Amino acid sequence: MLRWGMRILISNDDGIYSPGIRALAEVAQGFGEVRIVAPDVEQSATGHAITISRPLHLHATPLDGFDAYRVNGTPADCVALGTHLWEGVELVLSGINLGLNLGHNVWHSGTVAAAKQAAFLDVQAVAFSAPYEGTPPDYELLKPFIRDIIGRLLEEPKMPLVNVNLPAQPLGMRWTRQSVRHYEGSVVPGEDPMGRAHYWFAAYPRTGAEEGTDRWALEHGFVSLTPLRLDLTDEPLLGEAKRLEGGTEVSV
């Protein structure tokens, strides 16, 4: 059952001035009261880092009429602080990220981490990402899909954490699993203008995307919806380990 009029907190990892966060807020306001709490600068690929060595500051920030605040912290910080200061948040939306978060990117994505932090706090959350090739996608084209997804997930409270990737021109939507591929990693050395050595990390997939995965869906023009879980335990492997040990505790 849709919970109309709810409190919706919005964050991201691209920073409060990213065009994607405004587009997401515009859709979200059709479902309830919106507040934006986002990093003051870009925090891409920070993963689920949290700040413990210094205090955080919250600054009111005019943003197209939305109740918005910037924080000198990570995406996870923003959600933790936002839900603490604004009681009764029922939904957290993260994004729309400038760039896709597919497959292994889920592990280090600040966008997904913001949603994950909400799930840790028992608040339903959705992370949204879209392609970025120098310019943002046409958000007006994506908004109907985002609206539909939010509505669907509000009717499914058993879906506490979902990662959504939107192609530039969606043909439809697919429920998918996370794409897990092996990569060839490389370190590319170079030299900066001062003559100092520097290094770039690069990685190339060894295999193509399997059908039914988030990456496969995007390659075929579909919005990918991937339910995520907080418990990373490999249950089949744990069961096999217990079987091999005869169901006993492992001695150390």
N, C-alpha and C positions, 0 to 999 in steps of 0.2 A: 504493500500500500504506500502510495507516494506521501511523503511528509512535507507538504507544501508549507511555506513560511518558515522554513528552518534557517539556522545560522550556518553559513557556508564560508569557510576560510580558504583563501587562495594563496598559493606561494609558487615559487619556481627556483631555478638555479641560474637563469640568465640575468637576473637582476630586476629590480622593480620597474625600470624603464623599458623593458623588453615589450615589443608590440604584442607578443603572444599572450602575456598575462592580461592585458586589457581585453583582448578578444575573448579569452576564457571567462573573464568577469562579466562581460556583456551577456554571454549566454547564461551564466549562473544566476544572474539577478532575476531571471524568469522563474527560478525555483525558490528563492528566499532572500534573506538579508545577507549581503556580501561584505566581507572585509578582506583586504589584501595585506599580507605581511610577507615581505620578500627581502632578499639580500640587497644591500646597497650597491654592490658591484657583482660582476659575473662570478659564479661559483661552480662552473661546469666541471664535471668529473671529480667532484670532491667526495663522492660516495656518501656514506652515512656519518661523516665526521661531525663531532659536536665540540663546542668550545668550553673548556674547563679551566683554562689558564688565565683568563681575563674576563672582566664583566662585559655584558652586552648592552648596547644602547638602542633605544627605539625612538624613531623620529617620524612624526606625522608628515606625510608627503602628498601634496595635491596631485591627483591622478584622474583627470577626466570625470570629476564628480564622485569618484568612489572613495570610501573610507579606507585609506591606504597608509601603510607605515613601512619604512625601510629599517633594516637591522644590519649592524656590522658583524654578521655571523654567517653561518652556513644555512643551506635549505632546511636541514633537520632542526637547527637552532630556531629558525623562524616559525616552524610549526609548533615546536615545544613551547615557545614563548607566546605565540598567538593563541593557542588553545588555553594557556594558563591565564592570560589577561582577559580573554573573552569567553566567559563560561557558557556552556551549552552548545558548543559547536557540534553539529551532527554530521557534517560532510567536509572533507578536505579535498580540494582539487589542486593539482600541481601542473604547471606548464603555461601555455603550450610551448614546449621546448623548441628551440631553434636547432633542429637536427633530430634524427631518429634515435630511439633507444631500443635497439633490437638485440636479441641473443645475449651474448656475454656483456654487452653494455649495461645491462640491468645491474650488474654487480657494482659498477663504479659511477652510475648516473646520480647526480644530485637531484634531478627531477624525480626519479623513482624514490630516492631516499626521503624526500619531503613527504611523499605519500606513505612510505613505510613507517616513518615516525608517527604519523597519525594512526596507523594500524596498531602500532605498539601501545598507543594510548586508547585503544578500543574505539576509534572513530573511523567510520567507513571512508575510503580514500581511492582516488583515481588519478593516475599520472598520464598526461597527454603529451605526445611528441609529434612533430611533423617535419618534412624535409626542409633543408635550408641550403641553398646554393648561391649564397651571396645576397639574396633578397628573400624576405619572408614569403610563404605561400599566400594564396588568396584565402584569407580567413573567412570571408563571407561565404565561400564555397564549402568550407569545412564546418561552419557553425550548425547547419541542420543535423549533421552526423553527431556532433558533440552534444547537441540538445537531446537527440534520441538516446545516446549512450547514457547520459546522466539520468534520464527518465527511466530507462531500463534497469539500471543498477540500483536506483532508489527502491525499486520493487523487489530487489534481490538482496536483502540485508545479509544473507549468508555469503555474499561476495565482498569481503571486507577490504580487499586490495587488488586492483586491476591495473595493468599496464596497457595503455592504448597508443597505437601508432597509426597515424593518418597519412595516406599518400596524398599527393598534391591534388589529384582528381579522383576521388573514390568512386569505385564501381559498386560497392556494397560493403558488407561487414562479415567477418569470420571470427569465430572463437578459435584460438590457436594455443599451441604450447611454445615455450621458449626455444629458440634455435640455439643448439649447442654445437659449435664447430671447432675443430682444431685449426690453429693459425701458425703460420711461419712468422716468427718474430725477428726483427732485425734492429740493429742500432746503427744509425747513419751519422758518421762524424762530419763535422764541418768547422768553419772558422768564422768568428764574428768580426765586425769592422775593426776591432781593436787587436786582432790577431790572436785572440784567445780561443782555445778549442771549445766547441759545444757539440751537443748530440741530440738527434731526433730519434724518437721511438717510432717504429713503423711495424705494421702487421698485415699479412695477407692470408685470406682463407685458403685452406687446402682443398676444401670440398664445396659443392654447391649447397643451396638450401633445401632441406627436406620438405616435402609436401605436408601441410598441416601446421607448419611452424610460423612464427611471427614474420620472419624474413621472407618466407615463401609467399605469404599473403600480400606483403607490400610489393614484392616483385611482380605480382599479378594484379595490382591495382585495388586491393581490398584493405579496408580498415582492419587492423589486427587488435583483438581484445584477448589479453592473456591474464588469467587469474594467477596471482602469486600467493606464496605462503611464507610465514615468518619462520616456521620450523624447517631448518635446512637438513634435518636428519634424513639420511638415505635408508628408508625403512626396509627395503628388500636386502640391502647389504647388511644392515644390523641384524635382521633375521638370520641371514646366512652365517654371520659371525657367531651368533648365539648357538646355532645348530652345530657349528664346528667345535665350539667349546662345551658342547653337551648341556647348554642352558645354564652353565655356571658362570660366576663372576670371573673376570680376567684378573689374574694375579699380577702384581707389579712389584 
